[in-house]
Amino acid sequence: MAEKIVTAEDLANKMREVSVAEFFEKNRHLLGYENTTKSLLTIVKEAVDNSLDATNEAGILPDIKVTLRELSPDKFKIIVEDNGPGIVEEKISLAFGKLLYGSKFHRLRQSRGTQGIGISGAILYSQLTTGKPVRIMSSTGKAIHSVDLLIDVLKNAPIAASKKEERNPDKWHGTKIEMEAEGRYMEGRQSIPEFLKQTAIANPYAKIVYDGPNGKVTFDRAVKELPIQPKEIKPHPYGVELGILRRMATNTHARNLVGFLTTEFSRVGRSSADQIIRLAKVENKNPKDLTHDETGRLHKAIQMVKLVSPPTDCLSPMGEKIIEEGLKKELEAEFFVAVTRPPAVYRGNPFQVEVGLAYGGKLPTDSTAQLIRFANRVPLLYHQSDCATSEATIDTDWRRYDFQQSSGQLPQGPLVILIHFASVYVPYTSEGKQAIADYPEIIKEIKLALQEAGRKLSIYVRQKNKRRDAQLRSELFEKYIPELAESLEKLTDVKRQKIIEDLEKIIKKGVKGEKEAGS
């Protein structure tokens, strides 16, 4: 029997739209849910990031509680509660139950989340692995609203399984999320306790209480000042690609090109706009009337005009003092140094690189240095080898700073390297947000920051090595003092004990002089 021939009409009848929720349900690994261990960490990460963003924007010192309860060997209950501003009742279901829904995607300013996927992706994973709704409780200080939430995957829309309103006599404000999910709990460098520890380093103004399977840990607040809130900026022309320029021209309210360029972009004044239009050889007409060819010429002309770099008040770096305080709070080292580089630009996006080094003390001496990576204050625990921070660290010649280093490897020794990348747009290599793309401008700035910090550390390391060598020479000489004194007593009329005392004074004086010279 002949096989039926599939026609174009047959194929057309099978076509249908795929919702973003349905896509990520099938491709959950893209959101960080690659295995049960990482999935459990990703849920906590997304919830904690939400809490920190909400409290920061509201100007509230964060108090965050993370609870993890083992229900069975492969199933856990996760509870994350904060003291943020809360969410108004009508927005609770949408904020948590609709992927790509939020307030940050179109906003050019530094923030932890931008895609509107994170916490919704966690709820989707919970629903996928347990089939149970997630409970969200939130209050703005008035009534407490509770929603048991599921996601309609085919429509990418929230389903409120139940809603409840309770009195709030204590005037609590904030958000609490409870969910069950499949997972596997482990401790180590890629674990929930390590993530919270690194979060506490980068956010020392936050108090985080973690109640996990192995007991309760509190990461106390080290400082009581919130970071400066970044300001929203408009896109810089150098970072706008041709297709985006065309869309912006179509949607603008400006009536002519001068108005379009000066109001829709940052750092474009009237004279710069006139110069761009003149170079593009187009009329100062309504942007909606631009032809495809005219838009292309306008885009090329923008790149030819010298424009001031975008403003940098859209960034909120940690700062050298906060980096050092954060490292001191969580690491038992003997020397700390931090460097904050001046802001730079890639593809029209402002960014800033910061580096902190912790050395010596109780850090392991016989192992590879530990690299701690952050993007907009969020720890990156996975895909280190794919990250620009790792590439730049390995490319740095640490032998110049008195550390051993094999080709293509991190340096050896009692060293922790912290790298913070702050930007209005972090170029993650995937939706899982665990590695930064290796743009040349980014690699260059990271290496410059590492080199500056390395030079400061090397001064301390060389002084320490000099003092150690002086001490070793002293100990070696002291070992032979009795024999030397005995020989000198035979050659002179001086008593042996007097010779020993004089030699010891000489050694102490010499060691003291070397220490003072090295300090």
Buried (B, 14 or more C-beta within 10 A) or exposed (E): EEEEEEEEEEEEEEEEEEBBBBBBBEEBBBBBBBEBBBBBBBBBBBBBBBBBBBBBBBEBBBBBBBBBEEEEEEBBBBBBBBBBBBBEBEEBBBBBBBBBBBEBEEBBBBBBBBBBBBBBBBBBBBBBBBEBBBBBBBBBEBEBBBBBBBBBBEEBBBBBEEEEEEEBEEEBBBBBBBBBBBBBBEEEEBBBBBBBBBBBBBBBBBBBBBBBEEEEBEBEBBBEEBBEEBBEBBBBBBBBEEEEBBEBBEEBEBEBBBBBBBEBBBBBEEEBBBBBBEBBEBEBEBBEEBEEEBBBBBBEBBEEBEBEBBBBBBBBBBBBEBBBBBBBBBBEBEBBBBBBBEBBBBBBBBBBBBBBBBBBEEBEEEEBBBBBBBBBBBBBBBBBEBBBBBBBBBEBEBEEBBBEBEEEEBBBBBBBBBBBBBBBBBBBBBBBBBBBBBBEEBBBBBBBBBBBBBEBBBEBBEBBEBBEEBEEBBEEBBEEBEEEBEEBBEEEEEEBEEBBEEBBEEBEEBBEEBBEEBE
